[in-house]
Amino acid sequence: MTSELHLPNKPKQDRSLKRFNNALLTANSILISQGIRAVTIQEVSKKSGERRSSLYKFFPSNLAILSALGELHAERIISIFKKNSSAPIYETGADYFYLLIDLLSIYLNQNKSASILIFKLRESALYDPSLQHSDNIITLNINSLIGNKLEVNEQENITVIYQIILSVLSGGFRNEGLISPRVIVKAKKAASSYMAVC
């Protein structure tokens, strides 16, 4: 399968956009209640009332549905980060990454489907590297939002620092079923350690 099959075709017309969003809401509830493997075009069609032929126009594959959900969560995370990172109290790269860790932890603890997509999908046999699209959205937006406020070595390592943060949060989620304050502290220490040596 090519990576294009994993990317959704988001419509521009209002009527089609409503059907697209309805399918995503349905896919989100299926993901939460039944798990990753249950998120199929057939199941989304059955539960949403949308025709399968219409859904294939939006989602060329089952993985495209998961990719669209990942994009949705990535956009929400970036919106939250954008609102909160504009405060003048953030001065250093560490400040911004600590804020990202705090906001990401809150969001993932409150949004089960985002946690499943970010943590459990990576461990699933369904995982395909092209699904890192939502990670790339977050990384690129962090770069554009705070890149000019970071030191050069921090700018160059945004992707690595973000992956370190996700790795620590993922381990905590796997072990505890949520991102606890202990895991948040551990993620901040890991990000700080990496920033200190790069």
BAVO-141988 format. One record per atom (N, C-alpha, C): residue in three letters; atom name; x, z, y. Coordinates in steps of 0.02 Angstrom, whole numbers, plus 50000, padded with zeros to 5 digits. Layout:
<r ALA,CA,<X,Z,Y>>
...
//
This chain:
<r MET,N,<50042,50000,49940>>
<r MET,CA,<50000,50000,50000>>
<r MET,C,<50043,50000,50062>>
<r THR,N,<50024,49960,50111>>
<r THR,CA,<50061,49961,50173>>
<r THR,C,<50034,50016,50218>>
<r SER,N,<50075,50035,50267>>
<r SER,CA,<50055,50091,50310>>
<r SER,C,<49995,50074,50354>>
<r GLU,N,<49982,50008,50366>>
<r GLU,CA,<49923,49989,50406>>
<r GLU,C,<49858,50011,50372>>
<r LEU,N,<49859,50013,50305>>
<r LEU,CA,<49800,50035,50269>>
<r LEU,C,<49784,50109,50281>>
<r HIS,N,<49834,50146,50302>>
<r HIS,CA,<49825,50218,50313>>
<r HIS,C,<49804,50234,50385>>
<r LEU,N,<49801,50184,50428>>
<r LEU,CA,<49783,50196,50498>>
<r LEU,C,<49710,50177,50510>>
<r PRO,N,<49673,50218,50545>>
<r PRO,CA,<49603,50202,50559>>
<r PRO,C,<49597,50148,50612>>
<r ASN,N,<49541,50114,50613>>
<r ASN,CA,<49525,50064,50664>>
<r ASN,C,<49471,50094,50708>>
<r LYS,N,<49492,50129,50760>>
<r LYS,CA,<49444,50163,50803>>
<r LYS,C,<49407,50113,50847>>
<r PRO,N,<49341,50111,50842>>
<r PRO,CA,<49303,50062,50881>>
<r PRO,C,<49299,50081,50955>>
<r LYS,N,<49282,50031,50995>>
<r LYS,CA,<49276,50042,51067>>
<r LYS,C,<49203,50046,51091>>
<r GLN,N,<49159,50012,51056>>
<r GLN,CA,<49088,50011,51076>>
<r GLN,C,<49056,50079,51060>>
<r ASP,N,<49011,50101,51104>>
<r ASP,CA,<48980,50167,51097>>
<r ASP,C,<48945,50177,51030>>
<r ARG,N,<48905,50128,51010>>
<r ARG,CA,<48867,50135,50948>>
<r ARG,C,<48914,50142,50888>>
<r SER,N,<48965,50100,50885>>
<r SER,CA,<49013,50104,50830>>
<r SER,C,<49053,50168,50834>>
<r LEU,N,<49069,50190,50895>>
<r LEU,CA,<49108,50252,50903>>
<r LEU,C,<49068,50312,50878>>
<r LYS,N,<49003,50312,50889>>
<r LYS,CA,<48960,50366,50864>>
<r LYS,C,<48962,50368,50787>>
<r ARG,N,<48959,50309,50756>>
<r ARG,CA,<48962,50307,50683>>
<r ARG,C,<49031,50329,50657>>
<r PHE,N,<49083,50309,50692>>
<r PHE,CA,<49151,50329,50675>>
<r PHE,C,<49158,50405,50678>>
<r ASN,N,<49134,50434,50733>>
<r ASN,CA,<49138,50507,50742>>
<r ASN,C,<49094,50545,50692>>
<r ASN,N,<49036,50517,50676>>
<r ASN,CA,<48993,50546,50625>>
<r ASN,C,<49029,50548,50557>>
<r ALA,N,<49062,50493,50541>>
<r ALA,CA,<49100,50490,50478>>
<r ALA,C,<49157,50541,50479>>
<r LEU,N,<49190,50549,50535>>
<r LEU,CA,<49245,50598,50540>>
<r LEU,C,<49219,50670,50532>>
<r LEU,N,<49164,50685,50564>>
<r LEU,CA,<49135,50752,50557>>
<r LEU,C,<49116,50766,50484>>
<r THR,N,<49088,50716,50452>>
<r THR,CA,<49070,50723,50382>>
<r THR,C,<49133,50732,50339>>
<r ALA,N,<49184,50692,50352>>
<r ALA,CA,<49247,50697,50314>>
<r ALA,C,<49278,50766,50324>>
<r ASN,N,<49274,50792,50385>>
<r ASN,CA,<49301,50858,50400>>
<r ASN,C,<49266,50912,50359>>
<r SER,N,<49200,50908,50354>>
<r SER,CA,<49164,50959,50315>>
<r SER,C,<49178,50951,50240>>
<r ILE,N,<49186,50890,50217>>
<r ILE,CA,<49203,50879,50146>>
<r ILE,C,<49272,50908,50132>>
<r LEU,N,<49319,50896,50177>>
<r LEU,CA,<49387,50921,50169>>
<r LEU,C,<49387,50997,50162>>
<r ILE,N,<49349,51031,50205>>
<r ILE,CA,<49347,51104,50204>>
<r ILE,C,<49313,51130,50141>>
<r SER,N,<49258,51099,50122>>
<r SER,CA,<49218,51126,50066>>
<r SER,C,<49242,51103,49997>>
<r GLN,N,<49270,51042,49993>>
<r GLN,CA,<49286,51016,49927>>
<r GLN,C,<49359,50998,49917>>
<r GLY,N,<49398,50996,49970>>
<r GLY,CA,<49469,50981,49963>>
<r GLY,C,<49488,50909,49978>>
<r ILE,N,<49553,50896,49978>>
<r ILE,CA,<49581,50832,49999>>
<r ILE,C,<49555,50774,49956>>
<r ARG,N,<49557,50783,49891>>
<r ARG,CA,<49539,50728,49846>>
<r ARG,C,<49466,50706,49852>>
<r ALA,N,<49424,50749,49878>>
<r ALA,CA,<49352,50732,49885>>
<r ALA,C,<49339,50689,49947>>
<r VAL,N,<49389,50683,49992>>
<r VAL,CA,<49379,50643,50052>>
<r VAL,C,<49390,50570,50035>>
<r THR,N,<49336,50537,50015>>
<r THR,CA,<49338,50466,49998>>
<r THR,C,<49285,50430,50039>>
<r ILE,N,<49294,50365,50044>>
<r ILE,CA,<49245,50326,50081>>
<r ILE,C,<49177,50331,50048>>
<r GLN,N,<49176,50331,49982>>
<r GLN,CA,<49112,50337,49946>>
<r GLN,C,<49077,50403,49962>>
<r GLU,N,<49115,50458,49960>>
<r GLU,CA,<49086,50524,49973>>
<r GLU,C,<49064,50531,50046>>
<r VAL,N,<49105,50507,50092>>
<r VAL,CA,<49086,50509,50163>>
<r VAL,C,<49024,50468,50176>>
<r SER,N,<49020,50409,50144>>
<r SER,CA,<48960,50367,50151>>
<r SER,C,<48898,50402,50126>>
<r LYS,N,<48904,50433,50067>>
<r LYS,CA,<48847,50467,50037>>
<r LYS,C,<48822,50525,50081>>
<r LYS,N,<48869,50564,50108>>
<r LYS,CA,<48849,50624,50146>>
<r LYS,C,<48833,50610,50219>>
<r SER,N,<48861,50556,50246>>
<r SER,CA,<48849,50542,50317>>
<r SER,C,<48790,50494,50329>>
<r GLY,N,<48772,50457,50276>>
<r GLY,CA,<48719,50407,50283>>
<r GLY,C,<48744,50341,50311>>
<r GLU,N,<48809,50336,50322>>
<r GLU,CA,<48839,50274,50347>>
<r GLU,C,<48852,50227,50288>>
<r ARG,N,<48841,50162,50299>>
<r ARG,CA,<48854,50114,50245>>
<r ARG,C,<48928,50109,50230>>
<r ARG,N,<48943,50101,50166>>
<r ARG,CA,<49014,50095,50146>>
<r ARG,C,<49048,50036,50179>>
<r SER,N,<49013,49980,50184>>
<r SER,CA,<49043,49920,50214>>
<r SER,C,<49062,49934,50287>>
<r SER,N,<49022,49973,50322>>
<r SER,CA,<49039,49992,50392>>
<r SER,C,<49099,50037,50394>>
<r LEU,N,<49101,50085,50347>>
<r LEU,CA,<49157,50132,50346>>
<r LEU,C,<49223,50097,50331>>
<r TYR,N,<49222,50046,50288>>
<r TYR,CA,<49284,50009,50274>>
<r TYR,C,<49312,49973,50336>>
<r LYS,N,<49268,49956,50383>>
<r LYS,CA,<49292,49926,50445>>
<r LYS,C,<49331,49977,50486>>
<r PHE,N,<49309,50040,50484>>
<r PHE,CA,<49343,50093,50521>>
<r PHE,C,<49403,50121,50483>>
<r PHE,N,<49395,50127,50418>>
<r PHE,CA,<49444,50160,50375>>
<r PHE,C,<49462,50114,50317>>
<r PRO,N,<49517,50077,50321>>
<r PRO,CA,<49534,50030,50267>>
<r PRO,C,<49550,50064,50200>>
<r SER,N,<49561,50129,50201>>
<r SER,CA,<49576,50166,50139>>
<r SER,C,<49553,50238,50147>>
<r ASN,N,<49553,50274,50092>>
<r ASN,CA,<49536,50346,50095>>
<r ASN,C,<49588,50383,50138>>
<r LEU,N,<49651,50362,50133>>
<r LEU,CA,<49703,50395,50172>>
<r LEU,C,<49694,50383,50247>>
<r ALA,N,<49662,50328,50265>>
<r ALA,CA,<49649,50314,50336>>
<r ALA,C,<49600,50366,50366>>
<r ILE,N,<49555,50392,50324>>
<r ILE,CA,<49510,50445,50347>>
<r ILE,C,<49551,50508,50362>>
<r LEU,N,<49596,50525,50317>>
<r LEU,CA,<49639,50584,50328>>
<r LEU,C,<49684,50574,50389>>
<r SER,N,<49708,50514,50398>>
<r SER,CA,<49750,50498,50456>>
<r SER,C,<49710,50506,50520>>
<r ALA,N,<49647,50484,50520>>
<r ALA,CA,<49604,50491,50579>>
<r ALA,C,<49590,50564,50595>>
<r LEU,N,<49579,50604,50543>>
<r LEU,CA,<49570,50676,50553>>
<r LEU,C,<49633,50707,50581>>
<r GLY,N,<49691,50686,50555>>
<r GLY,CA,<49755,50711,50581>>
<r GLY,C,<49764,50694,50654>>
<r GLU,N,<49747,50633,50673>>
<r GLU,CA,<49751,50612,50744>>
<r GLU,C,<49706,50655,50788>>
<r LEU,N,<49645,50667,50764>>
<r LEU,CA,<49597,50708,50801>>
<r LEU,C,<49626,50778,50815>>
<r HIS,N,<49653,50809,50763>>
<r HIS,CA,<49682,50875,50772>>
<r HIS,C,<49744,50873,50817>>
<r ALA,N,<49785,50821,50809>>
<r ALA,CA,<49845,50814,50851>>
<r ALA,C,<49825,50809,50924>>
<r GLU,N,<49774,50770,50939>>
<r GLU,CA,<49751,50762,51008>>
<r GLU,C,<49725,50829,51036>>
<r ARG,N,<49690,50867,50996>>
<r ARG,CA,<49665,50932,51018>>
<r ARG,C,<49723,50980,51031>>
<r ILE,N,<49772,50981,50986>>
<r ILE,CA,<49830,51025,50994>>
<r ILE,C,<49867,51008,51058>>
<r ILE,N,<49878,50943,51070>>
<r ILE,CA,<49913,50921,51130>>
<r ILE,C,<49873,50939,51193>>
<r SER,N,<49808,50932,51191>>
<r SER,CA,<49767,50950,51249>>
<r SER,C,<49774,51024,51265>>
<r ILE,N,<49772,51066,51214>>
<r ILE,CA,<49780,51138,51224>>
<r ILE,C,<49850,51154,51251>>
<r PHE,N,<49900,51121,51223>>
<r PHE,CA,<49969,51133,51245>>
<r PHE,C,<49978,51110,51317>>
<r LYS,N,<49948,51053,51334>>
<r LYS,CA,<49954,51026,51402>>
<r LYS,C,<49924,51075,51453>>
<r LYS,N,<49865,51102,51438>>
<r LYS,CA,<49833,51150,51483>>
<r LYS,C,<49875,51213,51493>>
<r ASN,N,<49905,51237,51439>>
<r ASN,CA,<49941,51300,51443>>
<r ASN,C,<50013,51294,51465>>
<r SER,N,<50045,51237,51456>>
<r SER,CA,<50116,51231,51472>>
<r SER,C,<50130,51217,51545>>
<r SER,N,<50078,51206,51585>>
<r SER,CA,<50089,51191,51655>>
<r SER,C,<50100,51254,51698>>
<r ALA,N,<50091,51312,51669>>
<r ALA,CA,<50101,51375,51706>>
<r ALA,C,<50175,51382,51725>>
<r PRO,N,<50188,51408,51785>>
<r PRO,CA,<50258,51414,51809>>
<r PRO,C,<50299,51468,51771>>
<r ILE,N,<50269,51505,51726>>
<r ILE,CA,<50306,51557,51691>>
<r ILE,C,<50352,51529,51637>>
<r TYR,N,<50344,51466,51620>>
<r TYR,CA,<50386,51435,51568>>
<r TYR,C,<50445,51401,51602>>
<r GLU,N,<50505,51425,51586>>
<r GLU,CA,<50565,51400,51620>>
<r GLU,C,<50615,51368,51572>>
<r THR,N,<50620,51393,51512>>
<r THR,CA,<50671,51368,51466>>
<r THR,C,<50639,51330,51408>>
<r GLY,N,<50681,51293,51372>>
<r GLY,CA,<50656,51259,51312>>
<r GLY,C,<50627,51308,51263>>
<r ALA,N,<50659,51365,51256>>
<r ALA,CA,<50634,51416,51209>>
<r ALA,C,<50564,51438,51229>>
<r ASP,N,<50552,51447,51294>>
<r ASP,CA,<50485,51466,51317>>
<r ASP,C,<50431,51417,51294>>
<r TYR,N,<50447,51352,51302>>
<r TYR,CA,<50399,51300,51282>>
<r TYR,C,<50388,51299,51206>>
<r PHE,N,<50442,51306,51169>>
<r PHE,CA,<50435,51305,51096>>
<r PHE,C,<50399,51368,51071>>
<r TYR,N,<50411,51424,51103>>
<r TYR,CA,<50374,51485,51084>>
<r TYR,C,<50299,51477,51098>>
<r LEU,N,<50284,51446,51156>>
<r LEU,CA,<50214,51433,51172>>
<r LEU,C,<50183,51386,51120>>
<r LEU,N,<50220,51334,51101>>
<r LEU,CA,<50196,51288,51050>>
<r LEU,C,<50182,51324,50984>>
<r ILE,N,<50227,51368,50964>>
<r ILE,CA,<50218,51406,50902>>
<r ILE,C,<50155,51449,50907>>
<r ASP,N,<50146,51485,50963>>
<r ASP,CA,<50087,51527,50971>>
<r ASP,C,<50023,51487,50969>>
<r LEU,N,<50020,51432,51008>>
<r LEU,CA,<49959,51392,51011>>
<r LEU,C,<49945,51357,50945>>
<r LEU,N,<49997,51331,50913>>
<r LEU,CA,<49989,51298,50849>>
<r LEU,C,<49963,51347,50796>>
<r SER,N,<49990,51407,50797>>
<r SER,CA,<49968,51459,50749>>
<r SER,C,<49895,51477,50759>>
<r ILE,N,<49875,51487,50821>>
<r ILE,CA,<49805,51503,50836>>
<r ILE,C,<49760,51446,50813>>
<r TYR,N,<49779,51384,50832>>
<r TYR,CA,<49738,51326,50815>>
<r TYR,C,<49731,51319,50739>>
<r LEU,N,<49786,51324,50703>>
<r LEU,CA,<49784,51314,50631>>
<r LEU,C,<49747,51371,50595>>
<r ASN,N,<49752,51431,50621>>
<r ASN,CA,<49714,51486,50591>>
<r ASN,C,<49639,51478,50603>>
<r GLN,N,<49620,51446,50659>>
<r GLN,CA,<49549,51438,50675>>
<r GLN,C,<49519,51372,50647>>
<r ASN,N,<49561,51326,50626>>
<r ASN,CA,<49537,51260,50603>>
<r ASN,C,<49564,51246,50533>>
<r LYS,N,<49523,51265,50485>>
<r LYS,CA,<49544,51259,50415>>
<r LYS,C,<49563,51188,50396>>
<r SER,N,<49526,51139,50421>>
<r SER,CA,<49542,51070,50401>>
<r SER,C,<49610,51049,50428>>
<r ALA,N,<49628,51072,50488>>
<r ALA,CA,<49695,51056,50515>>
<r ALA,C,<49749,51087,50472>>
<r SER,N,<49738,51149,50450>>
<r SER,CA,<49787,51182,50406>>
<r SER,C,<49794,51145,50341>>
<r ILE,N,<49738,51123,50313>>
<r ILE,CA,<49741,51085,50250>>
<r ILE,C,<49780,51021,50260>>
<r LEU,N,<49766,50985,50314>>
<r LEU,CA,<49800,50922,50327>>
<r LEU,C,<49874,50931,50339>>
<r ILE,N,<49892,50981,50378>>
<r ILE,CA,<49963,50990,50395>>
<r ILE,C,<50002,51021,50337>>
<r PHE,N,<49973,51069,50303>>
<r PHE,CA,<50011,51105,50252>>
<r PHE,C,<49999,51081,50180>>
<r LYS,N,<49936,51075,50161>>
<r LYS,CA,<49922,51059,50091>>
<r LYS,C,<49929,50986,50074>>
<r LEU,N,<49915,50942,50122>>
<r LEU,CA,<49921,50871,50109>>
<r LEU,C,<49993,50852,50094>>
<r ARG,N,<50040,50883,50128>>
<r ARG,CA,<50111,50869,50116>>
<r ARG,C,<50132,50885,50045>>
<r GLU,N,<50098,50933,50014>>
<r GLU,CA,<50116,50954,49946>>
<r GLU,C,<50075,50915,49894>>
<r SER,N,<50027,50875,49917>>
<r SER,CA,<49982,50839,49872>>
<r SER,C,<50014,50774,49848>>
<r ALA,N,<49993,50752,49789>>
<r ALA,CA,<50015,50688,49762>>
<r ALA,C,<49990,50630,49805>>
<r LEU,N,<49939,50642,49846>>
<r LEU,CA,<49911,50591,49889>>
<r LEU,C,<49955,50577,49950>>
<r TYR,N,<50001,50622,49964>>
<r TYR,CA,<50039,50617,50026>>
<r TYR,C,<50081,50553,50029>>
<r ASP,N,<50079,50522,50086>>
<r ASP,CA,<50119,50463,50099>>
<r ASP,C,<50154,50475,50165>>
<r PRO,N,<50219,50459,50171>>
<r PRO,CA,<50255,50472,50234>>
<r PRO,C,<50223,50440,50295>>
<r SER,N,<50185,50386,50286>>
<r SER,CA,<50153,50355,50344>>
<r SER,C,<50100,50400,50375>>
<r LEU,N,<50080,50452,50338>>
<r LEU,CA,<50031,50500,50366>>
<r LEU,C,<50063,50547,50417>>
<r GLN,N,<50127,50540,50429>>
<r GLN,CA,<50160,50580,50480>>
<r GLN,C,<50140,50557,50550>>
<r HIS,N,<50094,50511,50554>>
<r HIS,CA,<50070,50484,50617>>
<r HIS,C,<50049,50540,50664>>
<r SER,N,<50011,50589,50639>>
<r SER,CA,<49988,50644,50683>>
<r SER,C,<50047,50688,50706>>
<r ASP,N,<50097,50698,50662>>
<r ASP,CA,<50157,50734,50682>>
<r ASP,C,<50193,50696,50738>>
<r ASN,N,<50195,50630,50732>>
<r ASN,CA,<50228,50589,50783>>
<r ASN,C,<50191,50593,50849>>
<r ILE,N,<50125,50595,50847>>
<r ILE,CA,<50085,50602,50908>>
<r ILE,C,<50104,50667,50944>>
<r ILE,N,<50107,50721,50905>>
<r ILE,CA,<50125,50786,50935>>
<r ILE,C,<50195,50785,50963>>
<r THR,N,<50243,50760,50924>>
<r THR,CA,<50313,50758,50946>>
<r THR,C,<50321,50716,51010>>
<r LEU,N,<50291,50656,51011>>
<r LEU,CA,<50297,50613,51070>>
<r LEU,C,<50266,50645,51131>>
<r ASN,N,<50209,50677,51122>>
<r ASN,CA,<50176,50709,51179>>
<r ASN,C,<50215,50770,51204>>
<r ILE,N,<50243,50808,51158>>
<r ILE,CA,<50284,50865,51179>>
<r ILE,C,<50343,50838,51219>>
<r ASN,N,<50372,50784,51195>>
<r ASN,CA,<50428,50754,51230>>
<r ASN,C,<50408,50733,51300>>
<r SER,N,<50351,50700,51307>>
<r SER,CA,<50330,50677,51374>>
<r SER,C,<50307,50735,51419>>
<r LEU,N,<50279,50787,51389>>
<r LEU,CA,<50254,50843,51430>>
<r LEU,C,<50310,50889,51454>>
<r ILE,N,<50360,50901,51411>>
<r ILE,CA,<50411,50949,51431>>
<r ILE,C,<50482,50923,51426>>
<r GLY,N,<50489,50860,51404>>
<r GLY,CA,<50556,50832,51394>>
<r GLY,C,<50601,50838,51455>>
<r ASN,N,<50575,50825,51514>>
<r ASN,CA,<50616,50829,51575>>
<r ASN,C,<50632,50901,51595>>
<r LYS,N,<50599,50949,51564>>
<r LYS,CA,<50612,51019,51580>>
<r LYS,C,<50662,51050,51531>>
<r LEU,N,<50681,51012,51480>>
<r LEU,CA,<50726,51038,51429>>
<r LEU,C,<50797,51015,51442>>
<r GLU,N,<50844,51051,51414>>
<r GLU,CA,<50913,51029,51416>>
<r GLU,C,<50920,50967,51372>>
<r VAL,N,<50972,50927,51385>>
<r VAL,CA,<50980,50864,51349>>
<r VAL,C,<50981,50875,51273>>
<r ASN,N,<51017,50925,51249>>
<r ASN,CA,<51021,50936,51177>>
<r ASN,C,<50952,50956,51148>>
<r GLU,N,<50911,50991,51187>>
<r GLU,CA,<50844,51009,51164>>
<r GLU,C,<50799,50947,51162>>
<r GLN,N,<50806,50903,51212>>
<r GLN,CA,<50767,50841,51213>>
<r GLN,C,<50781,50800,51151>>
<r GLU,N,<50844,50794,51134>>
<r GLU,CA,<50864,50753,51076>>
<r GLU,C,<50840,50782,51010>>
<r ASN,N,<50826,50847,51010>>
<r ASN,CA,<50809,50880,50947>>
<r ASN,C,<50737,50904,50943>>
<r ILE,N,<50693,50878,50986>>
<r ILE,CA,<50623,50899,50985>>
<r ILE,C,<50592,50889,50916>>
<r THR,N,<50604,50831,50886>>
<r THR,CA,<50576,50816,50820>>
<r THR,C,<50600,50866,50768>>
<r VAL,N,<50665,50880,50769>>
<r VAL,CA,<50694,50926,50719>>
<r VAL,C,<50667,50997,50730>>
<r ILE,N,<50664,51019,50793>>
<r ILE,CA,<50638,51086,50807>>
<r ILE,C,<50565,51092,50785>>
<r TYR,N,<50526,51040,50799>>
<r TYR,CA,<50456,51040,50779>>
<r TYR,C,<50450,51044,50703>>
<r GLN,N,<50491,51007,50667>>
<r GLN,CA,<50489,51008,50593>>
<r GLN,C,<50511,51076,50566>>
<r ILE,N,<50559,51108,50599>>
<r ILE,CA,<50579,51176,50579>>
<r ILE,C,<50521,51224,50587>>
<r ILE,N,<50487,51219,50645>>
<r ILE,CA,<50429,51262,50659>>
<r ILE,C,<50376,51252,50605>>
<r LEU,N,<50359,51188,50591>>
<r LEU,CA,<50308,51174,50540>>
<r LEU,C,<50328,51200,50471>>
<r SER,N,<50392,51194,50455>>
<r SER,CA,<50416,51217,50390>>
<r SER,C,<50406,51292,50382>>
<r VAL,N,<50424,51330,50433>>
<r VAL,CA,<50416,51403,50430>>
<r VAL,C,<50342,51422,50427>>
<r LEU,N,<50301,51390,50470>>
<r LEU,CA,<50230,51405,50471>>
<r LEU,C,<50198,51387,50404>>
<r SER,N,<50220,51331,50375>>
<r SER,CA,<50194,51309,50310>>
<r SER,C,<50209,51360,50255>>
<r GLY,N,<50270,51385,50254>>
<r GLY,CA,<50289,51436,50204>>
<r GLY,C,<50246,51498,50211>>
<r GLY,N,<50235,51519,50272>>
<r GLY,CA,<50193,51578,50283>>
<r GLY,C,<50121,51566,50263>>
<r PHE,N,<50096,51506,50278>>
<r PHE,CA,<50027,51489,50260>>
<r PHE,C,<50020,51487,50184>>
<r ARG,N,<50069,51458,50151>>
<r ARG,CA,<50067,51453,50078>>
<r ARG,C,<50066,51522,50046>>
<r ASN,N,<50106,51567,50073>>
<r ASN,CA,<50112,51634,50044>>
<r ASN,C,<50055,51681,50062>>
<r GLU,N,<50028,51674,50122>>
<r GLU,CA,<49979,51723,50146>>
<r GLU,C,<49910,51693,50159>>
<r GLY,N,<49904,51627,50157>>
<r GLY,CA,<49839,51595,50170>>
<r GLY,C,<49822,51590,50244>>
<r LEU,N,<49867,51612,50286>>
<r LEU,CA,<49859,51606,50358>>
<r LEU,C,<49927,51614,50390>>
<r ILE,N,<49929,51604,50456>>
<r ILE,CA,<49992,51613,50492>>
<r ILE,C,<49990,51681,50524>>
<r SER,N,<50026,51729,50496>>
<r SER,CA,<50025,51798,50519>>
<r SER,C,<50074,51808,50577>>
<r PRO,N,<50068,51864,50614>>
<r PRO,CA,<50116,51878,50667>>
<r PRO,C,<50188,51880,50642>>
<r ARG,N,<50198,51903,50580>>
<r ARG,CA,<50265,51905,50551>>
<r ARG,C,<50294,51834,50544>>
<r VAL,N,<50252,51787,50524>>
<r VAL,CA,<50273,51718,50516>>
<r VAL,C,<50287,51686,50584>>
<r ILE,N,<50248,51704,50634>>
<r ILE,CA,<50258,51678,50702>>
<r ILE,C,<50326,51700,50728>>
<r VAL,N,<50343,51763,50718>>
<r VAL,CA,<50408,51789,50739>>
<r VAL,C,<50464,51751,50702>>
<r LYS,N,<50454,51740,50637>>
<r LYS,CA,<50504,51705,50597>>
<r LYS,C,<50514,51633,50622>>
<r ALA,N,<50459,51600,50641>>
<r ALA,CA,<50464,51531,50667>>
<r ALA,C,<50501,51530,50734>>
<r LYS,N,<50489,51580,50776>>
<r LYS,CA,<50523,51583,50841>>
<r LYS,C,<50598,51595,50830>>
<r LYS,N,<50615,51637,50783>>
<r LYS,CA,<50686,51650,50768>>
<r LYS,C,<50720,51587,50742>>
<r ALA,N,<50686,51551,50698>>
<r ALA,CA,<50714,51490,50669>>
<r ALA,C,<50725,51437,50724>>
<r ALA,N,<50676,51429,50768>>
<r ALA,CA,<50683,51381,50823>>
<r ALA,C,<50740,51401,50869>>
<r SER,N,<50745,51466,50885>>
<r SER,CA,<50798,51491,50929>>
<r SER,C,<50867,51480,50898>>
<r SER,N,<50872,51494,50834>>
<r SER,CA,<50936,51486,50799>>
<r SER,C,<50958,51413,50802>>
<r TYR,N,<50911,51368,50790>>
<r TYR,CA,<50930,51297,50791>>
<r TYR,C,<50949,51277,50862>>
<r MET,N,<50911,51299,50913>>
<r MET,CA,<50927,51280,50982>>
<r MET,C,<50995,51308,51003>>
<r ALA,N,<51014,51365,50975>>
<r ALA,CA,<51078,51396,50994>>
<r ALA,C,<51137,51356,50968>>
<r VAL,N,<51129,51322,50912>>
<r VAL,CA,<51185,51286,50883>>
<r VAL,C,<51186,51211,50900>>
<r CYS,N,<51130,51186,50926>>
<r CYS,CA,<51130,51113,50941>>
<r CYS,C,<51154,51099,51011>>
//
